[in-house]
């Protein structure tokens, strides 16, 4: 299935809605002669520009012409002597209203999507309760820490470089870096924190800094479920 778009219009109903909005027409009482004229002028312009006109646009033009013809014909009288109240525009109006609802809903969903893109997603575990810190089952083992460390190292692209250079950071610098992170957030994920590092040695030094901080009781280390990660929180959180 192919979608044919003529300039900004995705279909004949879209074009009709444009004319109704532009000319401030009543969708329940469409002046069929006026809107048919506008529709045909648009199709003529497309053909003059050598643009291919989709079959559904041509079909809509024939529908409009048919409705226009029916409205020009005298309405038959019923056996009771009353005029037939059938309006040949009814089906078209119903299709326009249905299309208008779908279009408005699509626009609403698009706006929601744009708003969602502006949000910075929070980590899955944003809050740390004091009870979690005191819970022995939440304390990571050395195996938990090593597993998270190995995952972080695997995420670094492997490159073969034979050169000797100074280590870009120190344990003290990474300790200060981590404490600053904890000033901004209640907790930080190890894997999320080291993801921004491009060099393996920086992850190694950061991991060593975390072990030193835990040893000095500057931070609490917490694990949850079996996600291969651990979280840091300031040691005074439970107080």
LOBA-555922 format. One record per residue (C-alpha): z, x, y negated; residue in three letters. Coordinates in steps of 0.02 Angstrom, whole numbers, padded with zeros to 5 digits, always signed. Each point is the difference from the previous one (the first is absolute). Last residue first. Layout:
LOBA-555922
ZXYAla ...
***
This chain:
LOBA-555922
+02951+01019-00452Unk -00137-00032+00126Unk -00136+00068-00111Unk +00096+00163-00036Unk -00100+00097+00130Unk -00165-00034-00088Unk -00127-00076+00116Unk -00132+00082+00110Unk -00107-00090+00127Unk -00066+00045+00172Unk -00168-00016+00087Unk -00072-00015+00175Unk -00001-00190-00006Unk +00114-00039+00146Unk +00128-00115-00080Unk +00087+00059-00158Unk +00059+00176-00042Unk +00118+00052-00138Unk +00045+00166-00080Unk +00138+00003-00130Unk -00014+00120-00145Unk +00102+00130-00093Unk +00113+00027+00150Unk -00024+00190-00008Unk -00071-00004+00177Unk -00113-00146-00048Unk -00062+00096-00152Unk -00032+00156+00106Unk -00097-00102+00128Unk -00100-00082-00139Unk -00041+00169-00077Unk -00061+00062+00170Unk -00117-00149+00010Unk -00063+00035-00176Unk -00031+00183+00043Unk -00102-00047+00154Unk -00095-00134-00095Unk -00045+00126-00135Unk -00058+00122+00134Unk -00121-00128+00066Unk -00096-00007-00162Unk -00076-00155-00081Unk +00162-00090-00040Unk -00017-00182-00054Unk +00043-00065+00173Unk +00165+00093-00006Unk +00093-00142-00086Unk -00077-00143+00100Unk +00042+00089+00163Unk +00180+00032-00052Unk +00026-00175-00066Unk +00100-00019-00159Unk +00151-00104-00043Unk +00075-00088-00149Unk -00142+00059-00110Unk -00021+00097-00163Unk +00157+00106+00011Unk -00042+00029+00183Unk -00165+00079-00050Unk +00093+00116-00118Unk +00114+00050+00142Unk -00153+00039+00107Unk -00079+00112-00131Unk +00164+00091-00033Unk +00016+00036+00185Unk -00182+00051+00004Unk +00030+00127-00137Unk +00154+00069+00087Unk -00090+00015+00166Unk -00136+00100-00087Unk -00179-00041-00044Unk -00173+00081-00002Unk +00035+00123+00142Unk -00087+00160-00053Unk -00168+00043+00072Unk -00076+00087+00148Unk -00173-00051+00053Unk -00090-00053+00156Unk -00043-00183-00023Unk -00043-00114+00144Unk +00018-00180-00057Unk +00082-00148+00086Unk +00018-00152-00109Unk +00185-00046-00021Unk +00045-00159+00092Unk +00056+00097+00153Unk +00135+00088-00102Unk +00074-00165-00057Unk +00004-00066+00178Unk +00087+00160+00060Unk +00134-00016-00135Unk +00031-00182+00046Unk +00023+00053+00182Unk +00114+00145-00050Unk +00112-00116-00099Unk +00014-00127+00141Unk +00035+00138+00127Unk +00138+00069-00110Unk +00080-00170+00012Unk -00013-00126-00139Unk +00152-00104-00047Unk -00038-00186+00010Unk +00098-00026+00160Unk +00154+00074-00084Unk +00005-00141-00126Unk +00089+00062-00157Unk -00163+00023-00094Unk -00062-00168+00060Unk +00161-00085-00057Unk -00028+00066-00175Unk -00163-00097-00006Unk -00162+00088-00036Unk -00133-00101-00088Unk -00186+00037-00006Unk -00045+00001+00184Unk -00184-00043+00016Unk -00037+00109-00149Unk -00049-00088-00159Unk -00180-00029-00040Unk -00055+00042-00176Unk -00071-00160-00072Unk -00161+00001-00100Unk -00104-00033+00157Unk +00098-00159+00031Unk -00046-00067-00172Unk -00185+00028+00038Unk +00018-00089+00168Unk +00089-00147-00081Unk -00139-00011-00129Unk -00131-00001+00138Unk +00096-00136+00093Unk +00000-00108-00157Unk -00186+00031-00026Unk -00035-00053+00180Unk +00106-00156-00026Unk -00097-00044-00158Unk -00165+00024+00092Unk +00056-00107+00146Unk +00055-00140-00116Unk -00163+00009-00099Unk -00102-00008+00161Unk +00091-00159+00050Unk -00024-00077-00172Unk -00184+00047-00002Unk -00029-00071+00174Unk +00084-00164-00049Unk -00102-00010-00161Unk -00162+00027+00098Unk +00044-00139+00122Unk +00041-00122-00141Unk -00154+00035-00109Unk -00103-00139+00080Unk +00125-00127-00071Unk +00013-00161+00102Unk +00054-00146-00109Unk -00139-00118+00058Unk -00023-00129-00136Unk +00079-00171+00022Unk -00101-00157+00045Unk +00107-00049+00148Unk -00140+00051+00119Unk +00012+00177-00072Unk -00117+00057-00138Unk -00104+00157+00013Unk +00023+00139-00127Unk -00152+00037-00106Unk -00068+00175+00031Unk +00043+00135-00126Unk +00161+00045+00092Unk -00095+00023+00162Unk -00124+00119-00083Unk +00139+00107-00073Unk +00087+00007+00168Unk -00164+00057+00082Unk -00030+00131-00135Unk +00176+00065+00024Unk -00023+00009+00188Unk -00167+00090-00021Unk +00082+00129-00113Unk +00140+00020+00126Unk -00129+00040+00134Unk -00078+00133-00110Unk +00170+00078-00028Unk +00036-00007+00188Unk -00167+00085+00036Unk +00047+00153-00103Unk -00106+00045-00151Unk -00074+00173+00010Unk -00001+00082-00170Unk -00170+00029-00080Unk +00076-00012-00175Unk -00107-00154-00030Unk +00068-00072+00162Unk +00179+00020-00058Unk -00039-00081-00167Unk -00080-00148+00088Unk +00156-00019+00107Unk +00109-00003-00155Unk -00111-00127-00087Unk +00008-00109+00156Unk +00191-00001-00001Unk +00011-00036-00186Unk -00121-00147+00016Unk +00093-00067+00152Unk +00164+00012-00098Unk -00067-00105-00143Unk -00086-00131+00108Unk +00153-00017+00113Unk +00124-00033-00139Unk +00149+00029+00116Unk +00133-00135-00004Unk +00140+00064+00114Unk -00032+00181-00050Unk +00014-00048-00183Unk -00103+00125-00096Unk +00066+00137-00115Unk -00173+00079-00019Unk +00056+00169+00065Unk +00121-00072+00130Unk -00127-00120+00074Unk -00138+00132-00008Unk +00110+00126+00090Unk +00050-00128+00130Unk -00185-00030+00034Unk -00029+00187+00025Unk +00145+00014+00122Unk -00067-00150+00094Unk -00169+00086+00011Unk +00073+00158+00078Unk +00081+00166-00037Unk -00033+00001-00187Unk +00027+00160-00100Unk -00182+00056+00001Unk -00080-00103+00139Unk +00102+00037+00154Unk -00063-00022+00179Unk +00132+00018+00135Unk -00076+00047+00167Unk +00049-00069+00171Unk 
***
